[in-house]
Amino acid sequence: MCARCGTQGEDPQPTWTCSLENGVRQYFCDTCSRENLRAIEGRLDSAWW
């Protein structure tokens, strides 16, 4: 499941983004990853997006 928008997936898809924040893996769908690409590349925690 996408940690940002809640999109359901059977398993994290190969194109989903995985982020390790405070020791917890979070997965983000393609749409959320694309919309927040600059924040991801800047290594901002998802709470800042």
PDBQT receptor file of N, H, CA, C and O in Angstrom, charges set to zero:
ATOM      1  N   MET A   1       0.845  -1.174   0.000  1.00  0.00    +0.000 N 
ATOM      2  CA  MET A   1       0.000   0.000   0.000  1.00  0.00    +0.000 C 
ATOM      3  C   MET A   1       0.894   1.242   0.000  1.00  0.00    +0.000 C 
ATOM      4  O   MET A   1       1.905   1.284   0.702  1.00  0.00    +0.000 OA
ATOM      5  N   CYS A   2       0.526   2.231  -0.773  1.00  0.00    +0.000 N 
ATOM      6  H   CYS A   2      -0.295   2.198  -1.343  1.00  0.00    +0.000 HD
ATOM      7  CA  CYS A   2       1.275   3.489  -0.829  1.00  0.00    +0.000 C 
ATOM      8  C   CYS A   2       1.120   4.227   0.501  1.00  0.00    +0.000 C 
ATOM      9  O   CYS A   2       0.004   4.416   0.986  1.00  0.00    +0.000 OA
ATOM     10  N   ALA A   3       2.233   4.638   1.079  1.00  0.00    +0.000 N 
ATOM     11  H   ALA A   3       3.140   4.484   0.685  1.00  0.00    +0.000 HD
ATOM     12  CA  ALA A   3       2.218   5.333   2.366  1.00  0.00    +0.000 C 
ATOM     13  C   ALA A   3       1.648   6.738   2.251  1.00  0.00    +0.000 C 
ATOM     14  O   ALA A   3       1.281   7.336   3.263  1.00  0.00    +0.000 OA
ATOM     15  N   ARG A   4       1.567   7.272   1.050  1.00  0.00    +0.000 N 
ATOM     16  H   ARG A   4       1.864   6.787   0.228  1.00  0.00    +0.000 HD
ATOM     17  CA  ARG A   4       1.080   8.643   0.869  1.00  0.00    +0.000 C 
ATOM     18  C   ARG A   4      -0.410   8.702   0.527  1.00  0.00    +0.000 C 
ATOM     19  O   ARG A   4      -1.170   9.406   1.191  1.00  0.00    +0.000 OA
ATOM     20  N   CYS A   5      -0.828   7.967  -0.504  1.00  0.00    +0.000 N 
ATOM     21  H   CYS A   5      -0.210   7.395  -1.043  1.00  0.00    +0.000 HD
ATOM     22  CA  CYS A   5      -2.214   8.080  -0.980  1.00  0.00    +0.000 C 
ATOM     23  C   CYS A   5      -3.065   6.860  -0.668  1.00  0.00    +0.000 C 
ATOM     24  O   CYS A   5      -4.287   6.909  -0.810  1.00  0.00    +0.000 OA
ATOM     25  N   GLY A   6      -2.437   5.758  -0.242  1.00  0.00    +0.000 N 
ATOM     26  H   GLY A   6      -1.444   5.718  -0.126  1.00  0.00    +0.000 HD
ATOM     27  CA  GLY A   6      -3.195   4.572   0.122  1.00  0.00    +0.000 C 
ATOM     28  C   GLY A   6      -3.528   3.643  -1.028  1.00  0.00    +0.000 C 
ATOM     29  O   GLY A   6      -4.297   2.698  -0.851  1.00  0.00    +0.000 OA
ATOM     30  N   THR A   7      -2.962   3.889  -2.214  1.00  0.00    +0.000 N 
ATOM     31  H   THR A   7      -2.337   4.656  -2.358  1.00  0.00    +0.000 HD
ATOM     32  CA  THR A   7      -3.194   3.000  -3.343  1.00  0.00    +0.000 C 
ATOM     33  C   THR A   7      -2.795   1.581  -2.959  1.00  0.00    +0.000 C 
ATOM     34  O   THR A   7      -1.713   1.354  -2.417  1.00  0.00    +0.000 OA
ATOM     35  N   GLN A   8      -3.678   0.632  -3.244  1.00  0.00    +0.000 N 
ATOM     36  H   GLN A   8      -4.557   0.817  -3.684  1.00  0.00    +0.000 HD
ATOM     37  CA  GLN A   8      -3.428  -0.767  -2.903  1.00  0.00    +0.000 C 
ATOM     38  C   GLN A   8      -2.646  -1.465  -4.000  1.00  0.00    +0.000 C 
ATOM     39  O   GLN A   8      -2.862  -1.213  -5.186  1.00  0.00    +0.000 OA
ATOM     40  N   GLY A   9      -1.760  -2.320  -3.611  1.00  0.00    +0.000 N 
ATOM     41  H   GLY A   9      -1.584  -2.524  -2.648  1.00  0.00    +0.000 HD
ATOM     42  CA  GLY A   9      -1.028  -3.167  -4.533  1.00  0.00    +0.000 C 
ATOM     43  C   GLY A   9      -0.815  -4.507  -3.860  1.00  0.00    +0.000 C 
ATOM     44  O   GLY A   9      -0.738  -4.582  -2.633  1.00  0.00    +0.000 OA
ATOM     45  N   GLU A  10      -0.720  -5.573  -4.653  1.00  0.00    +0.000 N 
ATOM     46  H   GLU A  10      -0.782  -5.512  -5.649  1.00  0.00    +0.000 HD
ATOM     47  CA  GLU A  10      -0.509  -6.891  -4.063  1.00  0.00    +0.000 C 
ATOM     48  C   GLU A  10       0.824  -6.936  -3.330  1.00  0.00    +0.000 C 
ATOM     49  O   GLU A  10       0.897  -7.379  -2.184  1.00  0.00    +0.000 OA
ATOM     50  N   ASP A  11       1.853  -6.485  -3.982  1.00  0.00    +0.000 N 
ATOM     51  H   ASP A  11       1.794  -6.125  -4.913  1.00  0.00    +0.000 HD
ATOM     52  CA  ASP A  11       3.194  -6.357  -3.418  1.00  0.00    +0.000 C 
ATOM     53  C   ASP A  11       3.737  -5.043  -3.940  1.00  0.00    +0.000 C 
ATOM     54  O   ASP A  11       3.247  -4.540  -4.951  1.00  0.00    +0.000 OA
ATOM     55  N   PRO A  12       4.742  -4.469  -3.280  1.00  0.00    +0.000 N 
ATOM     56  CA  PRO A  12       5.341  -3.263  -3.855  1.00  0.00    +0.000 C 
ATOM     57  C   PRO A  12       5.825  -3.568  -5.273  1.00  0.00    +0.000 C 
ATOM     58  O   PRO A  12       6.592  -4.505  -5.490  1.00  0.00    +0.000 OA
ATOM     59  N   GLN A  13       5.377  -2.784  -6.206  1.00  0.00    +0.000 N 
ATOM     60  H   GLN A  13       4.754  -2.022  -6.029  1.00  0.00    +0.000 HD
ATOM     61  CA  GLN A  13       5.745  -2.967  -7.599  1.00  0.00    +0.000 C 
ATOM     62  C   GLN A  13       7.201  -2.575  -7.798  1.00  0.00    +0.000 C 
ATOM     63  O   GLN A  13       7.722  -1.770  -7.026  1.00  0.00    +0.000 OA
ATOM     64  N   PRO A  14       7.873  -3.114  -8.806  1.00  0.00    +0.000 N 
ATOM     65  CA  PRO A  14       9.288  -2.801  -9.027  1.00  0.00    +0.000 C 
ATOM     66  C   PRO A  14       9.541  -1.320  -9.294  1.00  0.00    +0.000 C 
ATOM     67  O   PRO A  14      10.654  -0.833  -9.093  1.00  0.00    +0.000 OA
ATOM     68  N   THR A  15       8.525  -0.611  -9.739  1.00  0.00    +0.000 N 
ATOM     69  H   THR A  15       7.621  -1.006  -9.901  1.00  0.00    +0.000 HD
ATOM     70  CA  THR A  15       8.710   0.811 -10.036  1.00  0.00    +0.000 C 
ATOM     71  C   THR A  15       8.324   1.713  -8.860  1.00  0.00    +0.000 C 
ATOM     72  O   THR A  15       8.493   2.929  -8.942  1.00  0.00    +0.000 OA
ATOM     73  N   TRP A  16       7.815   1.144  -7.780  1.00  0.00    +0.000 N 
ATOM     74  H   TRP A  16       7.678   0.156  -7.714  1.00  0.00    +0.000 HD
ATOM     75  CA  TRP A  16       7.480   1.946  -6.616  1.00  0.00    +0.000 C 
ATOM     76  C   TRP A  16       8.758   2.385  -5.912  1.00  0.00    +0.000 C 
ATOM     77  O   TRP A  16       9.792   1.726  -6.015  1.00  0.00    +0.000 OA
ATOM     78  N   THR A  17       8.677   3.496  -5.202  1.00  0.00    +0.000 N 
ATOM     79  H   THR A  17       7.837   4.032  -5.119  1.00  0.00    +0.000 HD
ATOM     80  CA  THR A  17       9.820   4.017  -4.471  1.00  0.00    +0.000 C 
ATOM     81  C   THR A  17       9.766   3.510  -3.031  1.00  0.00    +0.000 C 
ATOM     82  O   THR A  17       8.714   3.537  -2.392  1.00  0.00    +0.000 OA
ATOM     83  N   CYS A  18      10.896   3.055  -2.538  1.00  0.00    +0.000 N 
ATOM     84  H   CYS A  18      11.750   3.033  -3.057  1.00  0.00    +0.000 HD
ATOM     85  CA  CYS A  18      10.998   2.600  -1.150  1.00  0.00    +0.000 C 
ATOM     86  C   CYS A  18      11.824   3.624  -0.386  1.00  0.00    +0.000 C 
ATOM     87  O   CYS A  18      12.889   4.041  -0.842  1.00  0.00    +0.000 OA
ATOM     88  N   SER A  19      11.329   4.023   0.772  1.00  0.00    +0.000 N 
ATOM     89  H   SER A  19      10.464   3.684   1.142  1.00  0.00    +0.000 HD
ATOM     90  CA  SER A  19      12.030   4.986   1.607  1.00  0.00    +0.000 C 
ATOM     91  C   SER A  19      12.177   4.403   3.009  1.00  0.00    +0.000 C 
ATOM     92  O   SER A  19      11.221   3.858   3.561  1.00  0.00    +0.000 OA
ATOM     93  N   LEU A  20      13.351   4.514   3.575  1.00  0.00    +0.000 N 
ATOM     94  H   LEU A  20      14.128   4.956   3.127  1.00  0.00    +0.000 HD
ATOM     95  CA  LEU A  20      13.597   4.063   4.938  1.00  0.00    +0.000 C 
ATOM     96  C   LEU A  20      13.616   5.300   5.830  1.00  0.00    +0.000 C 
ATOM     97  O   LEU A  20      14.554   6.097   5.786  1.00  0.00    +0.000 OA
ATOM     98  N   GLU A  21      12.564   5.450   6.642  1.00  0.00    +0.000 N 
ATOM     99  H   GLU A  21      11.803   4.803   6.678  1.00  0.00    +0.000 HD
ATOM    100  CA  GLU A  21      12.428   6.621   7.514  1.00  0.00    +0.000 C 
ATOM    101  C   GLU A  21      12.260   6.150   8.953  1.00  0.00    +0.000 C 
ATOM    102  O   GLU A  21      11.315   5.428   9.272  1.00  0.00    +0.000 OA
ATOM    103  N   ASN A  22      13.168   6.558   9.805  1.00  0.00    +0.000 N 
ATOM    104  H   ASN A  22      13.935   7.145   9.546  1.00  0.00    +0.000 HD
ATOM    105  CA  ASN A  22      13.160   6.171  11.222  1.00  0.00    +0.000 C 
ATOM    106  C   ASN A  22      13.107   4.662  11.387  1.00  0.00    +0.000 C 
ATOM    107  O   ASN A  22      12.425   4.156  12.279  1.00  0.00    +0.000 OA
ATOM    108  N   GLY A  23      13.825   3.939  10.531  1.00  0.00    +0.000 N 
ATOM    109  H   GLY A  23      14.378   4.350   9.807  1.00  0.00    +0.000 HD
ATOM    110  CA  GLY A  23      13.894   2.495  10.626  1.00  0.00    +0.000 C 
ATOM    111  C   GLY A  23      12.700   1.752  10.047  1.00  0.00    +0.000 C 
ATOM    112  O   GLY A  23      12.621   0.530  10.172  1.00  0.00    +0.000 OA
ATOM    113  N   VAL A  24      11.769   2.459   9.417  1.00  0.00    +0.000 N 
ATOM    114  H   VAL A  24      11.833   3.452   9.315  1.00  0.00    +0.000 HD
ATOM    115  CA  VAL A  24      10.569   1.846   8.852  1.00  0.00    +0.000 C 
ATOM    116  C   VAL A  24      10.577   2.019   7.339  1.00  0.00    +0.000 C 
ATOM    117  O   VAL A  24      10.768   3.127   6.839  1.00  0.00    +0.000 OA
ATOM    118  N   ARG A  25      10.369   0.920   6.608  1.00  0.00    +0.000 N 
ATOM    119  H   ARG A  25      10.214   0.020   7.015  1.00  0.00    +0.000 HD
ATOM    120  CA  ARG A  25      10.281   1.010   5.144  1.00  0.00    +0.000 C 
ATOM    121  C   ARG A  25       8.898   1.497   4.745  1.00  0.00    +0.000 C 
ATOM    122  O   ARG A  25       7.882   0.978   5.209  1.00  0.00    +0.000 OA
ATOM    123  N   GLN A  26       8.876   2.495   3.883  1.00  0.00    +0.000 N 
ATOM    124  H   GLN A  26       9.701   2.916   3.507  1.00  0.00    +0.000 HD
ATOM    125  CA  GLN A  26       7.629   3.009   3.345  1.00  0.00    +0.000 C 
ATOM    126  C   GLN A  26       7.711   2.942   1.833  1.00  0.00    +0.000 C 
ATOM    127  O   GLN A  26       8.746   3.245   1.240  1.00  0.00    +0.000 OA
ATOM    128  N   TYR A  27       6.605   2.538   1.213  1.00  0.00    +0.000 N 
ATOM    129  H   TYR A  27       5.764   2.291   1.695  1.00  0.00    +0.000 HD
ATOM    130  CA  TYR A  27       6.554   2.433  -0.241  1.00  0.00    +0.000 C 
ATOM    131  C   TYR A  27       5.617   3.492  -0.786  1.00  0.00    +0.000 C 
ATOM    132  O   TYR A  27       4.562   3.763  -0.212  1.00  0.00    +0.000 OA
ATOM    133  N   PHE A  28       6.021   4.096  -1.918  1.00  0.00    +0.000 N 
ATOM    134  H   PHE A  28       6.878   3.876  -2.384  1.00  0.00    +0.000 HD
ATOM    135  CA  PHE A  28       5.226   5.134  -2.565  1.00  0.00    +0.000 C 
ATOM    136  C   PHE A  28       4.957   4.734  -4.007  1.00  0.00    +0.000 C 
ATOM    137  O   PHE A  28       5.865   4.296  -4.712  1.00  0.00    +0.000 OA
ATOM    138  N   CYS A  29       3.706   4.884  -4.448  1.00  0.00    +0.000 N 
ATOM    139  H   CYS A  29       2.968   5.239  -3.875  1.00  0.00    +0.000 HD
ATOM    140  CA  CYS A  29       3.315   4.501  -5.802  1.00  0.00    +0.000 C 
ATOM    141  C   CYS A  29       3.979   5.423  -6.832  1.00  0.00    +0.000 C 
ATOM    142  O   CYS A  29       4.574   6.444  -6.486  1.00  0.00    +0.000 OA
ATOM    143  N   ASP A  30       3.860   5.035  -8.100  1.00  0.00    +0.000 N 
ATOM    144  H   ASP A  30       3.377   4.206  -8.381  1.00  0.00    +0.000 HD
ATOM    145  CA  ASP A  30       4.467   5.812  -9.188  1.00  0.00    +0.000 C 
ATOM    146  C   ASP A  30       3.983   7.258  -9.189  1.00  0.00    +0.000 C 
ATOM    147  O   ASP A  30       4.781   8.180  -9.357  1.00  0.00    +0.000 OA
ATOM    148  N   THR A  31       2.681   7.459  -9.002  1.00  0.00    +0.000 N 
ATOM    149  H   THR A  31       2.033   6.710  -8.866  1.00  0.00    +0.000 HD
ATOM    150  CA  THR A  31       2.107   8.807  -9.056  1.00  0.00    +0.000 C 
ATOM    151  C   THR A  31       2.675   9.688  -7.948  1.00  0.00    +0.000 C 
ATOM    152  O   THR A  31       3.119  10.806  -8.211  1.00  0.00    +0.000 OA
ATOM    153  N   CYS A  32       2.662   9.197  -6.724  1.00  0.00    +0.000 N 
ATOM    154  H   CYS A  32       2.301   8.289  -6.511  1.00  0.00    +0.000 HD
ATOM    155  CA  CYS A  32       3.181   9.983  -5.597  1.00  0.00    +0.000 C 
ATOM    156  C   CYS A  32       4.680  10.228  -5.752  1.00  0.00    +0.000 C 
ATOM    157  O   CYS A  32       5.175  11.304  -5.417  1.00  0.00    +0.000 OA
ATOM    158  N   SER A  33       5.396   9.234  -6.258  1.00  0.00    +0.000 N 
ATOM    159  H   SER A  33       4.994   8.360  -6.530  1.00  0.00    +0.000 HD
ATOM    160  CA  SER A  33       6.833   9.393  -6.467  1.00  0.00    +0.000 C 
ATOM    161  C   SER A  33       7.118  10.491  -7.481  1.00  0.00    +0.000 C 
ATOM    162  O   SER A  33       8.007  11.317  -7.273  1.00  0.00    +0.000 OA
ATOM    163  N   ARG A  34       6.367  10.502  -8.575  1.00  0.00    +0.000 N 
ATOM    164  H   ARG A  34       5.644   9.831  -8.744  1.00  0.00    +0.000 HD
ATOM    165  CA  ARG A  34       6.582  11.520  -9.607  1.00  0.00    +0.000 C 
ATOM    166  C   ARG A  34       6.219  12.921  -9.109  1.00  0.00    +0.000 C 
ATOM    167  O   ARG A  34       6.919  13.890  -9.401  1.00  0.00    +0.000 OA
ATOM    168  N   GLU A  35       5.126  13.018  -8.358  1.00  0.00    +0.000 N 
ATOM    169  H   GLU A  35       4.557  12.231  -8.121  1.00  0.00    +0.000 HD
ATOM    170  CA  GLU A  35       4.683  14.325  -7.865  1.00  0.00    +0.000 C 
ATOM    171  C   GLU A  35       5.660  14.920  -6.848  1.00  0.00    +0.000 C 
ATOM    172  O   GLU A  35       5.706  16.137  -6.673  1.00  0.00    +0.000 OA
ATOM    173  N   ASN A  36       6.430  14.079  -6.188  1.00  0.00    +0.000 N 
ATOM    174  H   ASN A  36       6.393  13.090  -6.330  1.00  0.00    +0.000 HD
ATOM    175  CA  ASN A  36       7.323  14.541  -5.121  1.00  0.00    +0.000 C 
ATOM    176  C   ASN A  36       8.783  14.221  -5.400  1.00  0.00    +0.000 C 
ATOM    177  O   ASN A  36       9.579  14.067  -4.473  1.00  0.00    +0.000 OA
ATOM    178  N   LEU A  37       9.132  14.123  -6.667  1.00  0.00    +0.000 N 
ATOM    179  H   LEU A  37       8.485  14.248  -7.420  1.00  0.00    +0.000 HD
ATOM    180  CA  LEU A  37      10.476  13.728  -7.069  1.00  0.00    +0.000 C 
ATOM    181  C   LEU A  37      11.563  14.629  -6.483  1.00  0.00    +0.000 C 
ATOM    182  O   LEU A  37      12.584  14.128  -6.011  1.00  0.00    +0.000 OA
ATOM    183  N   ARG A  38      11.367  15.925  -6.503  1.00  0.00    +0.000 N 
ATOM    184  H   ARG A  38      10.538  16.333  -6.887  1.00  0.00    +0.000 HD
ATOM    185  CA  ARG A  38      12.397  16.838  -5.982  1.00  0.00    +0.000 C 
ATOM    186  C   ARG A  38      12.611  16.646  -4.487  1.00  0.00    +0.000 C 
ATOM    187  O   ARG A  38      13.748  16.694  -4.016  1.00  0.00    +0.000 OA
ATOM    188  N   ALA A  39      11.538  16.431  -3.738  1.00  0.00    +0.000 N 
ATOM    189  H   ALA A  39      10.615  16.393  -4.121  1.00  0.00    +0.000 HD
ATOM    190  CA  ALA A  39      11.661  16.208  -2.301  1.00  0.00    +0.000 C 
ATOM    191  C   ALA A  39      12.368  14.885  -2.024  1.00  0.00    +0.000 C 
ATOM    192  O   ALA A  39      13.169  14.786  -1.095  1.00  0.00    +0.000 OA
ATOM    193  N   ILE A  40      12.067  13.865  -2.837  1.00  0.00    +0.000 N 
ATOM    194  H   ILE A  40      11.416  13.945  -3.592  1.00  0.00    +0.000 HD
ATOM    195  CA  ILE A  40      12.711  12.566  -2.668  1.00  0.00    +0.000 C 
ATOM    196  C   ILE A  40      14.197  12.681  -2.965  1.00  0.00    +0.000 C 
ATOM    197  O   ILE A  40      15.022  12.182  -2.198  1.00  0.00    +0.000 OA
ATOM    198  N   GLU A  41      14.547  13.328  -4.062  1.00  0.00    +0.000 N 
ATOM    199  H   GLU A  41      13.878  13.733  -4.685  1.00  0.00    +0.000 HD
ATOM    200  CA  GLU A  41      15.959  13.494  -4.410  1.00  0.00    +0.000 C 
ATOM    201  C   GLU A  41      16.696  14.344  -3.380  1.00  0.00    +0.000 C 
ATOM    202  O   GLU A  41      17.893  14.153  -3.163  1.00  0.00    +0.000 OA
ATOM    203  N   GLY A  42      15.994  15.277  -2.746  1.00  0.00    +0.000 N 
ATOM    204  H   GLY A  42      15.022  15.432  -2.923  1.00  0.00    +0.000 HD
ATOM    205  CA  GLY A  42      16.584  16.098  -1.696  1.00  0.00    +0.000 C 
ATOM    206  C   GLY A  42      16.633  15.388  -0.351  1.00  0.00    +0.000 C 
ATOM    207  O   GLY A  42      17.072  15.956   0.648  1.00  0.00    +0.000 OA
ATOM    208  N   ARG A  43      16.175  14.134  -0.337  1.00  0.00    +0.000 N 
ATOM    209  H   ARG A  43      15.818  13.672  -1.149  1.00  0.00    +0.000 HD
ATOM    210  CA  ARG A  43      16.173  13.284   0.854  1.00  0.00    +0.000 C 
ATOM    211  C   ARG A  43      15.371  13.856   2.012  1.00  0.00    +0.000 C 
ATOM    212  O   ARG A  43      15.729  13.681   3.176  1.00  0.00    +0.000 OA
ATOM    213  N   LEU A  44      14.287  14.540   1.681  1.00  0.00    +0.000 N 
ATOM    214  H   LEU A  44      13.996  14.683   0.735  1.00  0.00    +0.000 HD
ATOM    215  CA  LEU A  44      13.397  15.028   2.722  1.00  0.00    +0.000 C 
ATOM    216  C   LEU A  44      12.482  13.890   3.166  1.00  0.00    +0.000 C 
ATOM    217  O   LEU A  44      12.031  13.098   2.339  1.00  0.00    +0.000 OA
ATOM    218  N   ASP A  45      12.206  13.805   4.463  1.00  0.00    +0.000 N 
ATOM    219  H   ASP A  45      12.572  14.448   5.135  1.00  0.00    +0.000 HD
ATOM    220  CA  ASP A  45      11.245  12.813   4.948  1.00  0.00    +0.000 C 
ATOM    221  C   ASP A  45       9.879  13.093   4.334  1.00  0.00    +0.000 C 
ATOM    222  O   ASP A  45       9.560  14.237   4.010  1.00  0.00    +0.000 OA
ATOM    223  N   SER A  46       9.081  12.054   4.176  1.00  0.00    +0.000 N 
ATOM    224  H   SER A  46       9.340  11.124   4.439  1.00  0.00    +0.000 HD
ATOM    225  CA  SER A  46       7.783  12.207   3.541  1.00  0.00    +0.000 C 
ATOM    226  C   SER A  46       6.860  13.153   4.313  1.00  0.00    +0.000 C 
ATOM    227  O   SER A  46       5.910  13.682   3.735  1.00  0.00    +0.000 OA
ATOM    228  N   ALA A  47       7.117  13.376   5.590  1.00  0.00    +0.000 N 
ATOM    229  H   ALA A  47       7.889  12.947   6.059  1.00  0.00    +0.000 HD
ATOM    230  CA  ALA A  47       6.315  14.319   6.362  1.00  0.00    +0.000 C 
ATOM    231  C   ALA A  47       6.434  15.745   5.814  1.00  0.00    +0.000 C 
ATOM    232  O   ALA A  47       5.537  16.562   6.023  1.00  0.00    +0.000 OA
ATOM    233  N   TRP A  48       7.527  16.050   5.119  1.00  0.00    +0.000 N 
ATOM    234  H   TRP A  48       8.255  15.386   4.948  1.00  0.00    +0.000 HD
ATOM    235  CA  TRP A  48       7.751  17.398   4.561  1.00  0.00    +0.000 C 
ATOM    236  C   TRP A  48       7.070  17.605   3.216  1.00  0.00    +0.000 C 
ATOM    237  O   TRP A  48       6.923  18.744   2.772  1.00  0.00    +0.000 OA
ATOM    238  N   TRP A  49       6.642  16.497   2.542  1.00  0.00    +0.000 N 
ATOM    239  H   TRP A  49       6.762  15.572   2.903  1.00  0.00    +0.000 HD
ATOM    240  CA  TRP A  49       6.027  16.679   1.245  1.00  0.00    +0.000 C 
ATOM    241  C   TRP A  49       4.642  17.153   1.440  1.00  0.00    +0.000 C 
ATOM    242  O   TRP A  49       3.924  17.377   0.466  1.00  0.00    +0.000 OA
TER     243      TRP A  49
